[in-house]
Each structure stands twice: as C-alpha cells, then as structure tokens.
Amino acid sequence: MSRVAYVNGQYVPHGQASVHIEDRGFQFADGVYEVWSVFDGRMADFDGHMTRLHRSLNELRIAIPMSREALTAVLRETIRRNRVKDGIVYLQVTRGTSRRDHPFPPEGTPPSVVITSKSISPMKSDATAANGVAVVTTPDIRWGRCDIKTVGLLANVLAKQHARDRGAYECWMVDDMGLVTEGSSTNAWIIDEHGKLRTRDTQANILKGCTRTTLLDILKEEGIELEERAFTVEEAQRAKEAFFTAAGAFVMPAVSIDGVKIGDGKPGPVATRLRELYIERGTRDAI
C-alpha cells in the first residue's frame, strides 16, 4: 500500500508530496514539529504534544494553522489512511511561503502544514530494548532555545551521525561544564552509583520531552524518588543503569557510554520496568 501525506489541506501520495521552494521551513528552518507515538491506531501523550506545539508556535510567533479539533481530525485521518497500527505520526508547521527575506513575511501569510505517518514494528523495538543500546557523547553546539521544538536540527543531525559512525544508537550532548544536556532526539536518565534516579531539570537548555513528562507521572504513582539534577559523563559511566526516553524509543536502556560498560552491560531492572509501565500507560491513554 502506498503511503499518504497531508500537505496544506490535501491528502496526496507520499511520493508526490511537496512544498514550495520558498517555504520558510525549507529556506530558514523557520518552523516547528511534533511526533506522536501511535499505539493500536491511537496517539499517545496527545495533550502534552499538543500543548508543546502551541507553545513552540507562540514562542516563534507562527500562526496556529487550525483549531485543535480540526488538527486532531487531520492527524487521525493521516494515521487511518496509512493504516498505521503501531508507529508514529509526524507534524510540521512552518511560517509559510513567501519571497525569500529574513524578516517575517507579510501578515496573513498562511502557515504550511505537513503530516506523515508510518508503521514501526513493536517487536523490533522490544528486541532492541531487551539487548540495550550503545550511547556516545559529543559537545552540545546547539542554539540557545532548545526548549522550542524547532525544525532547525542540524546540530542534532551531526550528533546522531556521530553515533552512527561509531556504531551507537544515540548520542548524548555535553555542555561546557561537562554535564549531559540531552540526547540528539531523546532525554537522558541514569540510576547513579548511589542508586538515585536522575535526569536533568527542564529549567536548563533542554526540550521538555512529552515521554519524559509522562514518565514523571508514572514515577510518582510507583513511589520512585527522582532527582532532577544534571550529571557528568563520568557519573553516567559509573551508573548502575542508564536509559533515554522519546516518543519513538519509549524507554530505551543504554548499556554502554563512549565504550564504557554500564553496570553489568545489560538492561537494568529499573529501565526495563519503566519501559513496561510507559507502554501500558501509552496504550491505555492513547486517543
């Protein structure tokens, strides 16, 4: 079956989907995006992603392209037309198409909206998590507003490729003080050598991950204590467990960091249990 994309009011064959060459997302990375996990044809963490989308648009002064109800309907229809049972749905909103010039285009220029959806095998993801993955690190060279989910992802692309070049799954970025900020597309967590669950607080220059937010709720329900406190690469390498969270990865155990084995080199019990709890919650609450 051919995939289908939504582009500015029309559902079109994925292979024929396009935007204008002067779309500001193409010219300036002047846009934002969101990615929802799809469980059994329904979107997980829906409200969190929608709230973050509106915040990102407002921070960049991009017009909200349609009502929440209309956008929800289009997202669901894109999932349905692609017959996605388990996978993701991707939304991108840019400042629209206008003659190339750095200042904002004339008032009333409609934003561009692109939505795609694809299937991801849950069995493949579970098998990856069962073995755990390798993480490498790199200096964080991103801009100062990483709290906005912008499509300007070149530094993230370079970090992800750094991981691929070294046979790793993910790359954690490190600030000038030697502290891990976040992954190229994930939030970073450890169970430190003293048994404390830690992740960096979102007052820092990181994205407030929706999977992260849901996991915080799960931790409260399970009575698991959390310290929102940054950690160094060396602390992560000495940790009992390490893992990261994201819409596409859920909770993914990391078994090595820059070639150093974490714990016994296998996924730990805390990360494994949190993954199970997140998937249960995501499946239950998806809309």
C-alpha positions as CSV (number, residue, x, y, z in Angstrom):
1,M,0.0,0.0,0.0
2,S,1.3,3.5,-0.9
3,R,1.8,5.9,1.9
4,V,-0.3,9.1,2.1
5,A,0.8,12.6,3.3
6,Y,-1.3,15.6,4.3
7,V,0.1,18.8,2.8
8,N,-1.7,22.2,3.2
9,G,-5.3,20.9,3.1
10,Q,-4.8,17.9,0.7
11,Y,-4.1,14.2,1.2
12,V,-1.6,13.3,-1.5
13,P,0.5,10.2,-2.4
14,H,3.6,10.3,-0.2
15,G,6.0,10.2,-3.2
16,Q,4.3,13.2,-4.8
17,A,4.1,15.3,-1.6
18,S,5.9,18.7,-1.9
19,V,6.1,22.2,-0.6
20,H,7.1,25.4,-2.5
21,I,10.8,26.0,-2.8
22,E,10.4,29.3,-0.9
23,D,8.6,27.7,2.0
24,R,10.3,29.2,5.0
25,G,10.8,25.8,6.6
26,F,13.0,24.9,3.6
27,Q,14.8,28.2,3.3
28,F,15.3,29.1,7.0
29,A,14.3,26.1,9.2
30,D,11.5,28.5,10.2
31,G,9.1,26.1,11.7
32,V,8.3,23.6,14.5
33,Y,7.3,19.9,14.6
34,E,5.8,17.2,16.9
35,V,5.9,13.4,16.8
36,W,3.3,11.3,18.5
37,S,3.7,7.6,19.2
38,V,0.9,5.5,17.8
39,F,-0.5,2.6,19.8
40,D,-3.2,0.5,18.2
41,G,-4.0,3.3,15.8
42,R,-4.2,6.0,18.6
43,M,-1.9,8.8,19.6
44,A,0.0,8.6,23.0
45,D,0.7,11.6,25.2
46,F,-1.7,13.6,23.0
47,D,-2.3,16.6,25.2
48,G,1.3,17.0,26.1
49,H,2.4,17.1,22.5
50,M,-0.5,19.5,21.5
51,T,0.3,21.8,24.4
52,R,4.0,21.9,23.4
53,L,3.1,22.5,19.8
54,H,1.1,25.6,20.7
55,R,3.9,26.8,23.0
56,S,6.5,26.4,20.2
57,L,4.3,28.3,17.7
58,N,3.6,31.1,20.1
59,E,7.3,31.4,21.1
60,L,8.2,31.8,17.3
61,R,5.1,34.0,16.6
62,I,3.9,31.5,13.9
63,A,0.1,31.5,13.5
64,I,-1.7,28.4,14.8
65,P,-2.8,26.8,11.5
66,M,-6.2,25.4,12.5
67,S,-8.3,24.6,15.6
68,R,-7.3,21.8,18.0
69,E,-10.3,19.8,16.9
70,A,-9.5,20.2,13.2
71,L,-5.9,19.3,13.7
72,T,-6.8,16.2,15.7
73,A,-9.1,15.1,12.9
74,V,-6.4,15.5,10.3
75,L,-3.8,13.6,12.4
76,R,-6.2,10.8,12.9
77,E,-7.1,10.7,9.2
78,T,-3.5,10.6,8.2
79,I,-2.9,7.6,10.6
80,R,-6.0,5.9,9.2
81,R,-5.1,6.4,5.5
82,N,-1.7,5.0,6.2
83,R,-3.2,2.0,8.1
84,V,-0.7,2.6,10.9
85,K,-1.5,0.3,13.9
86,D,1.8,0.9,15.8
87,G,4.2,3.6,14.8
88,I,4.4,7.4,14.7
89,V,2.7,10.4,13.2
90,Y,4.8,13.5,12.4
91,L,3.5,17.0,12.1
92,Q,5.5,20.0,10.8
93,V,4.2,23.6,10.8
94,T,6.3,26.4,9.1
95,R,5.8,30.1,8.7
96,G,4.6,29.5,5.2
97,T,5.7,30.5,1.7
98,S,6.9,34.0,0.8
99,R,9.6,35.7,-1.2
100,R,12.9,34.9,0.4
101,D,13.8,37.5,3.0
102,H,14.9,37.2,6.6
103,P,12.2,39.2,8.3
104,F,8.8,37.6,8.8
105,P,6.6,37.5,5.7
106,P,3.5,39.8,5.3
107,E,0.8,39.5,7.9
108,G,-1.8,36.9,6.8
109,T,0.7,34.6,5.1
110,P,-0.8,31.1,5.9
111,P,1.5,28.7,7.7
112,S,2.4,25.4,5.9
113,V,1.3,22.1,7.4
114,V,2.7,18.7,6.6
115,I,1.7,15.5,8.3
116,T,3.0,12.0,7.7
117,S,2.6,8.7,9.4
118,K,4.5,5.4,9.3
119,S,4.4,2.0,10.9
120,I,7.2,0.8,13.3
121,S,7.4,-2.8,14.4
122,P,6.9,-3.1,18.2
123,M,8.6,-6.4,18.2
124,K,11.7,-4.9,16.7
125,S,11.7,-2.1,19.2
126,D,11.2,-4.5,22.1
127,A,14.1,-6.7,20.8
128,T,16.3,-3.6,20.7
129,A,15.4,-2.7,24.3
130,A,15.9,-6.2,25.5
131,N,19.5,-6.1,24.4
132,G,20.1,-2.4,25.2
133,V,22.0,0.1,23.1
134,A,25.2,2.0,22.9
135,V,25.5,5.7,23.6
136,V,28.3,8.1,22.7
137,T,28.8,11.7,23.6
138,T,29.7,15.0,21.8
139,P,29.9,18.7,22.7
140,D,26.5,20.4,22.7
141,I,26.7,23.1,19.9
142,R,23.0,23.9,19.6
143,W,21.4,27.3,19.8
144,G,20.1,28.9,23.0
145,R,16.4,28.0,22.7
146,C,16.3,24.2,22.7
147,D,13.1,24.4,24.7
148,I,11.3,25.2,21.4
149,K,10.8,22.1,19.2
150,T,12.1,23.8,16.0
151,V,12.9,22.0,12.7
152,G,16.4,23.6,12.9
153,L,18.1,20.3,13.8
154,L,21.5,20.5,12.1
155,A,23.4,20.1,15.4
156,N,21.2,17.2,16.3
157,V,21.8,15.6,12.9
158,L,25.5,15.9,13.3
159,A,25.2,14.3,16.8
160,K,23.1,11.4,15.5
161,Q,25.5,10.8,12.7
162,H,28.4,10.9,15.2
163,A,26.6,8.0,16.9
164,R,26.0,6.1,13.7
165,D,29.6,6.5,12.7
166,R,30.7,4.8,15.9
167,G,28.1,2.0,15.8
168,A,26.0,3.6,18.5
169,Y,22.2,4.1,18.7
170,E,22.2,7.6,20.3
171,C,24.4,10.5,21.1
172,W,24.2,12.4,24.4
173,M,25.3,16.1,24.2
174,V,27.5,17.7,26.8
175,D,27.7,21.3,27.8
176,D,30.7,23.5,28.6
177,M,30.6,22.4,32.2
178,G,30.9,18.7,31.3
179,L,27.2,18.0,32.1
180,V,25.0,15.9,29.9
181,T,22.1,18.1,28.5
182,E,20.1,15.6,26.4
183,G,20.3,13.2,23.5
184,S,20.1,14.1,19.9
185,S,16.4,13.2,19.9
186,T,15.9,12.0,23.5
187,N,16.0,12.9,27.2
188,A,18.9,11.2,29.2
189,W,18.5,9.4,32.6
190,I,20.7,7.4,35.0
191,I,20.5,5.4,38.1
192,D,23.6,6.7,39.7
193,E,26.2,4.7,41.6
194,H,24.3,5.6,44.8
195,G,21.0,4.2,43.4
196,K,19.4,7.6,42.8
197,L,17.3,8.1,39.6
198,R,18.4,11.3,38.0
199,T,17.6,13.4,34.9
200,R,18.4,17.0,34.0
201,D,15.7,19.5,35.0
202,T,13.9,21.3,32.2
203,Q,14.8,24.8,33.5
204,A,18.0,24.1,31.7
205,N,18.6,24.4,28.0
206,I,16.8,21.2,27.0
207,L,13.4,20.2,25.5
208,K,10.6,19.3,27.8
209,G,10.0,15.8,26.4
210,C,6.5,14.5,26.5
211,T,7.6,11.0,27.1
212,R,9.7,12.4,30.0
213,T,6.6,14.2,31.4
214,T,4.5,11.0,31.3
215,L,7.3,9.1,33.0
216,L,7.4,11.6,35.8
217,D,3.8,10.8,36.5
218,I,4.5,7.1,36.5
219,L,7.3,7.6,38.9
220,K,5.0,9.4,41.3
221,E,2.4,6.7,41.1
222,E,5.0,4.0,41.7
223,G,6.6,5.9,44.6
224,I,10.0,6.1,42.9
225,E,12.1,9.0,44.0
226,L,13.6,11.2,41.3
227,E,16.3,13.9,41.5
228,E,16.1,16.4,38.7
229,R,19.8,17.1,38.7
230,A,22.4,17.1,35.9
231,F,25.2,14.6,35.7
232,T,28.5,14.3,34.1
233,V,29.6,11.8,31.5
234,E,31.8,10.2,34.2
235,E,28.9,9.9,36.6
236,A,26.9,8.3,33.8
237,Q,29.6,5.8,33.1
238,R,29.8,4.8,36.8
239,A,26.0,4.5,37.0
240,K,24.1,1.3,37.8
241,E,21.8,1.9,34.9
242,A,21.3,4.4,32.1
243,F,18.5,5.0,29.6
244,F,16.8,7.6,27.5
245,T,13.2,8.5,26.6
246,A,11.5,9.7,23.4
247,A,8.3,9.2,21.5
248,G,9.9,6.7,19.1
249,A,12.1,4.9,21.7
250,F,9.7,5.0,24.7
251,V,12.2,4.0,27.5
252,M,15.4,2.6,25.9
253,P,18.2,1.1,28.1
254,A,21.7,2.2,27.4
255,V,24.4,-0.5,28.1
256,S,27.5,1.5,27.2
257,I,28.6,5.1,27.1
258,D,31.6,6.0,25.0
259,G,32.6,2.4,25.1
260,V,32.4,2.1,28.9
261,K,30.0,-0.7,30.0
262,I,27.2,0.4,32.3
263,G,26.5,-1.9,35.2
264,D,26.8,-5.4,34.0
265,G,26.4,-4.4,30.4
266,K,22.8,-5.5,30.2
267,P,19.5,-3.6,30.5
268,G,18.8,-2.9,34.2
269,P,15.6,-3.8,36.1
270,V,14.5,-0.2,36.7
271,A,14.7,0.8,33.0
272,T,13.1,-2.4,31.9
273,R,10.2,-1.9,34.4
274,L,9.7,1.7,33.4
275,R,9.5,0.8,29.8
276,E,6.8,-1.7,30.6
277,L,4.9,0.8,32.6
278,Y,5.2,3.5,30.0
279,I,3.9,1.2,27.2
280,E,1.0,0.2,29.4
281,R,0.1,3.8,30.1
282,G,0.6,4.9,26.5
283,T,-1.7,2.1,25.2
284,R,-4.3,2.8,27.9
285,D,-4.5,6.6,27.5
286,A,-3.9,7.0,23.7
287,I,-6.7,8.7,21.8
